[in-house]
Amino acid sequence: MQKSVEARLKEKKIYQVINSKCVQAGPDLPIRDAITFMQENKSGYLVIAHRKKLVGMFTETDILHKVLVQNIDWTKPVRDFINPVPASLMLTDSVMNAIDVMSQKRLYHIPLVDEKNQLVGVISVRTLIRFLAEFYPTEVYNLPPDPAQVMETQEGG
């Protein structure tokens, strides 16, 4: 008997699907440099760690809601704008767990830590989407259209 998609996602571990990219910086990095660093790395996030310990996350959403809405001193440290102690997962957690946490907490990136709470990577919603599309091509590509979907703009030329 073939296992369900849900059962297979519960068995599959995060370390089996993540990529090696993890954009990180220290908490004392000036906010201007943090944003530049994110741009240079084409990243929507910055994991903030101090001596390999997870301190927080700085994301594009933080830039919009905490930085651009006020007149700030661009030399202030990124620690003043981060989401402290964000949700984190371990490499041995299941892919299903990562999907659940991202969905419940509305996150696009989750830091990965080891048993000593030391930063070891990050998992992104983009990585999960690519994994699902590659691992379950039949299920993903053969989904029926949503009959209630209404397009906001016209498609085509």
Buried (B, 14 or more C-beta within 10 A) or exposed (E): EEEEBEEBBBEBBBBEBBEEEBBBBBBEBBBBBBBEBBEEBEBBBBBBBEEEEBBBBBBBBBBEEBBEEEEBEEEEBBBEBBBEEBBBBBBEBBBBBBBEBBEEEEBBBBBBBEEEEEBBBBBBBEBBEEBBEEBBEEEEEEEEEEEEEEEEEEEEE
